[in-house]
Amino acid sequence: MGSLTNHQNQHDNKSTEQPHVAVIMVPFPAQGHLNQLMQLSCLITSYDIPVYYVGSAIHNRQAKVRINGLSPHDIAKIHFHDLPTPSFASPPPNPNSSNKFPAQLQPAWDATLGLRQPVATYLRDMSSKANRVVVIHDPMMAVVVQDVVSIHNAESYVFNCISAFCQFSFNCENKGIPFPIELPKELPSIEGCLSDEVQSIVALQMEPLNYRAGDIHNTCRLIEAPYLDLLAREDETGNRKRWAIGPILPTKLSLANKSSDGKLKCLEWLDKQEAKSVIYVSFGTTTSLSDEQIEELALGLEQSKQRFLWALRDADKGNVFDGEVRRVKLPEGFEERVKEMGIVVRDWAPQPEILAHPSTGGFMSHCGWNSCIESITMGVPIAAWPMHSDQPRNTMLVTDILKIGLVVREWTQREELVKASTIENVVRRLMASEEGNEIRKRAEELGATVRQATEEGGVSRVELDSFIAHITRDNDLLARTTSLGSSSQTSVV
């Protein structure tokens, strides 16, 4: 939705006039959540609405330094507010744990749960400076923003950072009811997805979530209409609005990710490769693989004889700026042996730019929703290797429902070592077979459809305009979006 930056006049930060509406973002402090609310902040500022991004100084800094294809010009429009946050431990991840859930982030999350009072104070202060305060928060922050209900000119909306399919399936499980739509196979078990501590945090949100005025989803009706409809039917109040505005990442990516001598080395390397010839390998910011698994992955990539770009980093700590990070060892001589066919990136990789590059033809991924929606948008098929949380069910959506990917390792085998031969086989199937070509073709067609949804008149753009019209009470814009919405595209699911 990069074109939205031209939608309105630039916001004048020097304006002293009281804003009609002030939007306050309250993200959950994990990279995938911070990132999505940064993307949404940029979209909303393009409508000349002031946005205030609220969190600890550490996590606000993290959000700013990892802007992933966003324009620094757009980031400069966002007002960041650092909340006084209790200090927290920042232990390293445990790469040898059989459960891949990022338990090392728990102290940071516990500290964040103590922010209710400073958030309430900030919201009350902002309510005196704007005609209306609109709070957009992560579902995991409902308990922190719950005092919005006591502020006369404030309202809150949940921004859902996971797929509608995943969200609805979890809701069914919590209620003990079967999934109402026939699925290609049984849903992956929730066992092993979340820690007990995080499930306790989820439980804390249940009552405060009732205070929200509506829901925003980083997904598109063209791929998830059935599940969005099911979520809407679940609303017991019957009056909460719901907007599917995704993908919210810019489709015209910023060229800001430059090294001192120009383009990043990994993008320069991609420039020299043939179209659709490279598989990008990354497991996000919350997964640490054991040395043994990394060795098998390295050998599998080498034996596949396919070109690859591997982003090899350890999982984040609660404070990503705190101390040393484990430097993962690769098999002896590996990088020298594969230098003609692959490259290993140990720094922060510009994932959206990599996926958008014409040389990228596949993505081996943990299937976090950020990665899935980026890959779907760029038309890149996925080799799915889920690790925790919503990832097993996102894998099912990608591989069994949308049919734009292959499974590397089934969720039932999550505690087993994935052998080099398995990795080699999946990479070859995706990158160098007729089966892979068919999957890639479907992914490219779906990507084109989803990108079109974010353009003027597209279904996601109409829903974004509708949300903006709703929070600004702009009746003219609301009338236009209602008219356009009645002729929206139909789902491809």
C-alpha positions as CSV (number, residue, x, y, z in Angstrom):
1,M,0.0,0.0,0.0
2,G,2.9,2.3,-0.6
3,S,0.7,4.5,-2.8
4,L,-1.2,5.6,0.3
5,T,1.6,8.0,1.2
6,N,0.2,10.2,-1.6
7,H,-3.4,9.8,-0.4
8,Q,-3.3,12.8,1.8
9,N,-1.2,15.9,2.4
10,Q,1.8,15.3,4.7
11,H,1.1,15.5,8.4
12,D,2.6,18.7,9.8
13,N,4.4,17.8,13.0
14,K,4.7,21.5,13.8
15,S,0.9,22.0,13.9
16,T,-0.3,23.4,17.3
17,E,-3.9,22.8,16.4
18,Q,-5.7,20.3,18.6
19,P,-6.0,17.1,16.6
20,H,-9.5,15.9,15.8
21,V,-8.4,12.3,16.3
22,A,-5.2,10.9,17.9
23,V,-4.3,7.3,17.3
24,I,-2.3,5.5,20.0
25,M,-0.6,2.2,19.1
26,V,0.1,-0.2,22.0
27,P,2.0,-3.2,20.6
28,F,3.0,-6.5,22.3
29,P,6.8,-6.6,22.7
30,A,7.8,-9.3,20.2
31,Q,9.3,-8.5,16.8
32,G,6.4,-9.8,14.7
33,H,3.9,-7.7,16.7
34,L,6.1,-4.6,16.9
35,N,6.6,-4.7,13.1
36,Q,3.0,-5.1,12.1
37,L,1.9,-2.1,14.3
38,M,4.7,0.0,12.8
39,Q,3.4,-0.9,9.3
40,L,-0.1,0.1,10.4
41,S,1.2,3.3,11.9
42,C,2.7,4.3,8.6
43,L,-0.6,3.6,6.8
44,I,-2.6,5.7,9.2
45,T,-0.3,8.7,9.1
46,S,-0.7,8.7,5.3
47,Y,-4.3,9.9,6.0
48,D,-2.9,12.9,7.9
49,I,-3.8,11.5,11.3
50,P,-1.3,11.7,14.1
51,V,-0.1,8.4,15.5
52,Y,1.6,7.8,18.8
53,Y,3.5,4.5,19.2
54,V,3.7,3.6,22.9
55,G,6.0,1.1,24.6
56,S,9.2,0.6,26.6
57,A,12.3,2.6,25.4
58,I,13.9,-0.7,24.5
59,H,11.1,-2.0,22.4
60,N,10.4,1.3,20.7
61,R,14.0,1.4,19.7
62,Q,13.8,-2.1,18.4
63,A,10.8,-1.2,16.3
64,K,12.6,1.8,14.8
65,V,15.8,0.0,13.9
66,R,14.1,-2.9,12.2
67,I,11.8,-1.0,9.9
68,N,11.7,-3.7,7.2
69,G,11.0,-1.9,3.9
70,L,9.2,1.1,5.5
71,S,10.2,4.6,4.5
72,P,12.2,6.6,7.0
73,H,10.1,9.6,5.9
74,D,7.0,7.8,7.0
75,I,8.6,6.6,10.3
76,A,9.6,10.3,11.0
77,K,5.9,11.2,11.1
78,I,5.2,8.7,14.0
79,H,5.4,10.1,17.6
80,F,7.2,7.6,19.9
81,H,6.4,7.6,23.6
82,D,8.6,5.7,25.9
83,L,6.8,4.3,29.0
84,P,8.7,3.9,32.3
85,T,9.0,0.1,32.3
86,P,10.3,-2.1,35.2
87,S,13.8,-3.5,34.4
88,F,13.7,-7.2,33.3
89,A,16.0,-10.1,32.8
90,S,17.2,-10.8,29.3
91,P,18.3,-14.4,29.2
92,P,19.6,-16.0,26.0
93,P,17.4,-18.5,24.1
94,N,18.0,-22.2,24.6
95,P,18.8,-23.7,21.2
96,N,18.7,-27.3,22.6
97,S,15.2,-27.1,24.0
98,S,12.8,-29.6,22.3
99,N,10.1,-27.0,22.7
100,K,10.8,-24.0,20.4
101,F,8.5,-21.5,22.1
102,P,10.7,-18.4,23.0
103,A,10.5,-18.7,26.8
104,Q,13.5,-16.3,27.1
105,L,11.1,-13.4,26.2
106,Q,8.9,-14.1,29.2
107,P,10.6,-11.6,31.6
108,A,10.1,-8.8,29.1
109,W,6.4,-9.8,28.7
110,D,5.9,-9.9,32.5
111,A,7.4,-6.4,32.8
112,T,5.1,-5.1,30.0
113,L,2.0,-6.4,31.9
114,G,2.9,-3.9,34.7
115,L,2.3,-1.0,32.4
116,R,-1.5,-0.5,33.0
117,Q,-1.0,2.5,35.3
118,P,1.4,4.5,33.1
119,V,-0.7,3.7,30.0
120,A,-3.8,4.9,31.8
121,T,-2.1,8.1,32.8
122,Y,-0.9,8.7,29.2
123,L,-4.3,8.0,27.7
124,R,-6.0,10.5,30.1
125,D,-3.4,13.1,29.2
126,M,-3.9,12.5,25.5
127,S,-7.7,12.6,25.9
128,S,-7.4,16.3,27.0
129,K,-5.3,17.1,23.9
130,A,-7.4,15.5,21.2
131,N,-11.1,15.5,20.4
132,R,-11.1,11.7,20.2
133,V,-8.5,9.1,21.2
134,V,-8.4,5.9,19.3
135,V,-6.3,3.1,20.9
136,I,-5.2,0.3,18.6
137,H,-3.7,-2.5,20.6
138,D,-2.4,-6.1,20.4
139,P,-4.9,-8.6,21.8
140,M,-2.1,-9.5,24.3
141,M,-2.2,-5.9,25.6
142,A,-5.9,-5.7,26.4
143,V,-5.2,-5.9,30.2
144,V,-2.8,-3.0,29.9
145,V,-5.1,-0.7,28.0
146,Q,-8.4,-1.6,29.8
147,D,-8.8,1.9,31.4
148,V,-9.7,3.2,28.0
149,V,-13.3,2.3,29.0
150,S,-13.3,5.0,31.6
151,I,-12.2,7.8,29.3
152,H,-15.2,9.6,27.8
153,N,-13.6,10.4,24.4
154,A,-11.6,7.3,23.9
155,E,-12.3,4.0,22.1
156,S,-10.2,0.9,21.5
157,Y,-9.7,-1.6,18.6
158,V,-7.8,-4.8,18.6
159,F,-5.2,-5.4,15.9
160,N,-5.0,-9.1,15.2
161,C,-1.5,-10.1,14.2
162,I,-2.4,-13.7,13.3
163,S,-4.4,-15.2,10.5
164,A,-8.2,-15.3,10.8
165,F,-8.1,-19.1,10.2
166,C,-5.7,-19.6,13.1
167,Q,-7.7,-17.2,15.4
168,F,-11.0,-18.9,14.7
169,S,-9.6,-22.4,15.1
170,F,-8.1,-21.4,18.5
171,N,-11.5,-20.0,19.5
172,C,-13.2,-23.3,18.6
173,E,-10.7,-25.2,20.7
174,N,-11.1,-22.9,23.7
175,K,-14.9,-23.4,23.5
176,G,-14.6,-27.2,22.9
177,I,-16.6,-27.0,19.6
178,P,-15.7,-28.6,16.2
179,F,-14.4,-26.5,13.4
180,P,-17.6,-25.8,11.3
181,I,-16.0,-26.0,7.9
182,E,-14.7,-29.3,6.4
183,L,-10.9,-29.2,6.4
184,P,-8.4,-31.2,4.2
185,K,-7.1,-32.9,7.3
186,E,-7.2,-32.7,11.1
187,L,-6.1,-29.4,12.7
188,P,-2.5,-29.5,14.2
189,S,-2.6,-30.0,17.9
190,I,-2.2,-26.9,20.1
191,E,0.1,-29.0,22.3
192,G,3.6,-27.6,22.2
193,C,2.5,-24.3,20.6
194,L,2.5,-22.1,23.7
195,S,4.1,-22.1,27.2
196,D,1.9,-22.3,30.3
197,E,3.1,-18.8,31.2
198,V,1.9,-17.4,27.9
199,Q,-1.4,-19.2,28.2
200,S,-1.8,-17.5,31.6
201,I,-1.2,-14.1,29.9
202,V,-3.8,-15.0,27.2
203,A,-6.4,-15.8,30.0
204,L,-5.8,-12.4,31.6
205,Q,-6.9,-10.7,28.4
206,M,-10.3,-12.3,28.1
207,E,-12.4,-9.9,30.2
208,P,-10.6,-6.7,29.1
209,L,-11.0,-7.7,25.4
210,N,-14.8,-7.2,25.9
211,Y,-14.1,-3.4,26.0
212,R,-13.0,-3.2,22.4
213,A,-15.1,-1.4,19.8
214,G,-13.9,-3.5,16.9
215,D,-11.3,-5.7,15.3
216,I,-8.7,-5.0,12.6
217,H,-7.0,-7.9,10.8
218,N,-3.8,-8.1,8.8
219,T,-5.3,-10.3,6.2
220,C,-7.3,-10.0,3.0
221,R,-10.9,-11.2,2.4
222,L,-9.7,-12.7,-0.9
223,I,-7.8,-15.4,1.0
224,E,-9.6,-15.6,4.4
225,A,-13.2,-14.6,3.8
226,P,-14.8,-17.8,5.3
227,Y,-12.9,-17.4,8.6
228,L,-13.4,-13.7,8.8
229,D,-17.2,-14.4,8.4
230,L,-17.0,-17.0,11.1
231,L,-15.3,-14.6,13.5
232,A,-17.9,-12.0,12.8
233,R,-20.7,-14.4,13.6
234,E,-19.0,-15.2,16.9
235,D,-19.5,-11.6,18.2
236,E,-22.0,-11.9,21.0
237,T,-22.6,-8.2,21.2
238,G,-23.5,-8.1,17.5
239,N,-22.3,-4.5,17.1
240,R,-18.5,-4.8,16.8
241,K,-17.1,-3.8,13.5
242,R,-14.4,-5.8,11.7
243,W,-12.0,-4.7,9.0
244,A,-9.6,-6.9,7.0
245,I,-7.1,-4.4,5.7
246,G,-4.1,-6.6,4.9
247,P,-1.5,-7.0,3.7
248,I,-0.4,-3.9,5.5
249,L,3.2,-4.0,4.4
250,P,4.2,-1.6,1.6
251,T,4.0,-3.1,-1.8
252,K,6.4,-0.4,-3.0
253,L,9.3,-1.1,-0.7
254,S,11.6,1.6,0.6
255,L,15.2,1.6,-0.7
256,A,16.4,2.7,2.7
257,N,18.2,-0.5,3.5
258,K,21.6,0.5,2.2
259,S,25.1,-0.1,3.5
260,S,27.7,2.7,3.4
261,D,28.7,1.6,-0.1
262,G,25.3,1.1,-1.5
263,K,23.0,-1.9,-1.6
264,L,23.2,-4.6,1.0
265,K,25.5,-7.5,0.0
266,C,22.6,-10.0,0.0
267,L,20.6,-7.9,-2.4
268,E,23.6,-7.4,-4.6
269,W,24.1,-11.2,-4.6
270,L,20.4,-11.7,-5.6
271,D,20.8,-9.2,-8.5
272,K,23.3,-11.7,-10.1
273,Q,21.1,-14.8,-9.9
274,E,18.5,-16.1,-12.4
275,A,14.8,-15.3,-12.0
276,K,13.0,-17.5,-9.4
277,S,16.2,-19.6,-8.8
278,V,16.9,-18.8,-5.1
279,I,15.2,-20.2,-2.0
280,Y,15.3,-17.8,1.0
281,V,15.8,-19.6,4.3
282,S,14.7,-17.8,7.5
283,F,13.0,-18.9,10.8
284,G,12.2,-15.5,12.1
285,T,13.2,-13.8,15.3
286,T,12.0,-16.3,17.9
287,T,13.5,-19.6,16.8
288,S,16.9,-21.0,17.9
289,L,18.0,-24.2,16.2
290,S,20.5,-26.6,17.8
291,D,24.0,-26.9,16.4
292,E,23.0,-30.4,15.2
293,Q,19.9,-29.2,13.4
294,I,21.9,-26.3,11.8
295,E,24.4,-28.9,10.5
296,E,21.6,-31.0,8.9
297,L,20.0,-27.9,7.3
298,A,23.4,-26.8,5.9
299,L,24.0,-30.2,4.4
300,G,20.5,-30.4,3.0
301,L,20.9,-27.1,1.3
302,E,24.3,-28.0,-0.1
303,Q,23.1,-31.4,-1.3
304,S,20.0,-29.9,-3.0
305,K,22.3,-28.1,-5.5
306,Q,19.8,-25.2,-5.4
307,R,20.7,-21.6,-4.9
308,F,19.9,-20.3,-1.4
309,L,20.1,-17.2,0.7
310,W,20.1,-18.2,4.4
311,A,19.4,-15.7,7.2
312,L,21.2,-17.4,10.1
313,R,20.6,-15.5,13.4
314,D,19.9,-16.7,16.9
315,A,16.5,-15.8,18.4
316,D,15.9,-12.5,20.0
317,K,16.4,-11.9,23.7
318,G,14.0,-9.7,25.6
319,N,16.4,-6.8,25.1
320,V,17.9,-7.2,21.7
321,F,20.5,-4.6,22.5
322,D,21.8,-6.4,25.6
323,G,25.2,-8.1,25.3
324,E,26.6,-10.9,23.1
325,V,24.5,-13.0,20.7
326,R,25.4,-16.7,20.0
327,R,27.2,-16.9,16.6
328,V,26.0,-20.2,15.2
329,K,28.7,-22.5,13.8
330,L,28.3,-24.0,10.3
331,P,30.0,-27.2,9.2
332,E,33.7,-26.8,8.5
333,G,34.3,-25.5,5.0
334,F,30.6,-25.1,4.2
335,E,30.6,-21.5,3.2
336,E,33.6,-22.0,1.0
337,R,32.1,-25.0,-0.7
338,V,28.8,-23.3,-1.5
339,K,30.1,-19.9,-2.4
340,E,29.0,-20.3,-6.0
341,M,25.4,-21.3,-5.1
342,G,24.5,-19.8,-1.7
343,I,25.1,-17.0,0.7
344,V,24.7,-16.9,4.5
345,V,23.5,-13.6,6.1
346,R,24.2,-13.2,9.9
347,D,23.0,-9.6,10.2
348,W,19.4,-8.3,10.1
349,A,18.1,-9.4,6.7
350,P,15.7,-7.1,4.7
351,Q,13.1,-9.9,4.4
352,P,10.4,-8.0,2.4
353,E,13.0,-6.8,-0.2
354,I,14.4,-10.4,-0.4
355,L,10.9,-11.9,-1.0
356,A,10.1,-9.2,-3.6
357,H,13.3,-9.7,-5.5
358,P,12.8,-11.4,-8.9
359,S,15.5,-13.9,-8.2
360,T,13.6,-15.3,-5.2
361,G,11.5,-18.4,-6.1
362,G,10.9,-20.0,-2.7
363,F,10.9,-19.4,1.1
364,M,11.8,-21.9,3.8
365,S,9.9,-20.4,6.7
366,H,8.7,-21.1,10.3
367,C,5.3,-19.7,9.0
368,G,4.9,-16.9,11.5
369,W,2.0,-14.7,10.1
370,N,4.3,-11.8,9.3
371,S,6.4,-14.1,7.1
372,C,3.3,-15.8,5.6
373,I,1.6,-12.6,4.5
374,E,4.8,-11.2,3.1
375,S,5.4,-14.3,1.1
376,I,1.8,-14.5,-0.1
377,T,1.9,-10.8,-1.1
378,M,5.2,-11.2,-3.1
379,G,3.9,-14.4,-4.8
380,V,6.6,-16.7,-3.3
381,P,5.7,-20.3,-2.4
382,I,6.7,-21.6,1.1
383,A,8.5,-24.6,2.4
384,A,6.8,-24.7,5.8
385,W,8.7,-25.7,9.0
386,P,6.5,-24.6,11.9
387,M,8.1,-24.0,15.3
388,H,5.5,-22.8,17.8
389,S,2.4,-20.6,18.5
390,D,0.2,-20.0,15.4
391,Q,2.8,-21.5,13.0
392,P,1.5,-25.1,12.7
393,R,-2.0,-23.8,11.7
394,N,-0.6,-21.2,9.4
395,T,1.3,-24.1,7.8
396,M,-2.0,-25.8,7.2
397,L,-3.5,-22.7,5.7
398,V,-0.6,-22.2,3.3
399,T,0.0,-25.8,2.3
400,D,-3.4,-27.6,2.5
401,I,-5.9,-24.8,2.0
402,L,-4.2,-22.2,-0.2
403,K,-1.9,-24.9,-1.8
404,I,1.0,-22.6,-2.2
405,G,3.6,-24.5,-0.2
406,L,5.1,-27.8,0.9
407,V,5.7,-29.1,4.5
408,V,9.3,-29.7,5.6
409,R,8.4,-31.2,9.0
410,E,5.0,-32.2,10.2
411,W,3.9,-30.8,13.6
412,T,3.5,-34.3,15.0
413,Q,7.3,-34.8,14.5
414,R,8.3,-31.5,16.0
415,E,10.7,-33.0,18.6
416,E,12.6,-35.0,15.9
417,L,15.7,-34.0,14.1
418,V,15.0,-33.1,10.5
419,K,17.6,-34.9,8.4
420,A,19.6,-33.4,5.6
421,S,18.0,-35.8,3.1
422,T,14.5,-34.6,4.0
423,I,15.5,-30.9,3.6
424,E,17.3,-31.7,0.3
425,N,14.1,-33.5,-1.0
426,V,11.7,-30.6,-0.1
427,V,14.0,-27.9,-1.5
428,R,14.3,-29.8,-4.8
429,R,10.6,-30.4,-5.0
430,L,9.8,-26.8,-4.5
431,M,12.6,-25.3,-6.6
432,A,13.3,-27.8,-9.3
433,S,10.3,-30.0,-10.1
434,E,7.1,-29.8,-12.1
435,E,5.2,-30.0,-8.7
436,G,7.2,-26.9,-7.5
437,N,6.5,-25.0,-10.7
438,E,2.7,-25.6,-10.3
439,I,2.9,-24.4,-6.6
440,R,4.9,-21.4,-7.7
441,K,2.4,-20.5,-10.4
442,R,-0.5,-20.6,-7.8
443,A,1.5,-18.5,-5.4
444,E,2.3,-15.9,-8.1
445,E,-1.4,-15.7,-9.1
446,L,-2.5,-15.3,-5.5
447,G,0.2,-12.7,-4.9
448,A,-1.0,-10.6,-7.8
449,T,-4.6,-10.9,-6.6
450,V,-3.7,-9.8,-3.0
451,R,-1.6,-6.9,-4.2
452,Q,-4.4,-5.7,-6.3
453,A,-6.6,-5.7,-3.2
454,T,-4.5,-3.0,-1.7
455,E,-4.8,-0.6,-4.6
456,E,-7.5,2.1,-5.1
457,G,-10.9,0.3,-5.1
458,G,-9.4,-3.0,-4.0
459,V,-11.2,-4.9,-1.2
460,S,-8.5,-4.3,1.4
461,R,-8.1,-0.6,0.5
462,V,-11.8,-0.1,0.7
463,E,-11.8,-1.7,4.2
464,L,-8.9,0.5,5.3
465,D,-10.7,3.6,4.0
466,S,-13.8,2.4,5.9
467,F,-11.9,2.1,9.1
468,I,-10.4,5.6,8.7
469,A,-13.9,6.9,7.9
470,H,-15.2,5.2,11.1
471,I,-12.6,6.6,13.5
472,T,-12.7,10.1,12.0
473,R,-16.5,10.0,11.6
474,D,-16.0,11.1,8.0
475,N,-19.4,10.5,6.5
476,D,-18.4,11.3,2.9
477,L,-15.5,8.8,3.0
478,L,-17.8,6.3,4.7
479,A,-20.4,6.7,1.9
480,R,-17.7,6.1,-0.7
481,T,-16.4,3.0,0.9
482,T,-19.8,1.6,1.4
483,S,-20.6,2.0,-2.3
484,L,-17.2,0.4,-3.3
485,G,-17.6,-2.3,-0.7
486,S,-20.8,-3.6,-2.2
487,S,-18.9,-4.5,-5.4
488,S,-15.8,-6.0,-3.8
489,Q,-13.9,-8.9,-5.3
490,T,-14.8,-12.4,-4.2
491,S,-12.7,-14.8,-2.2
492,V,-10.2,-17.2,-4.0
493,V,-10.5,-19.7,-1.1
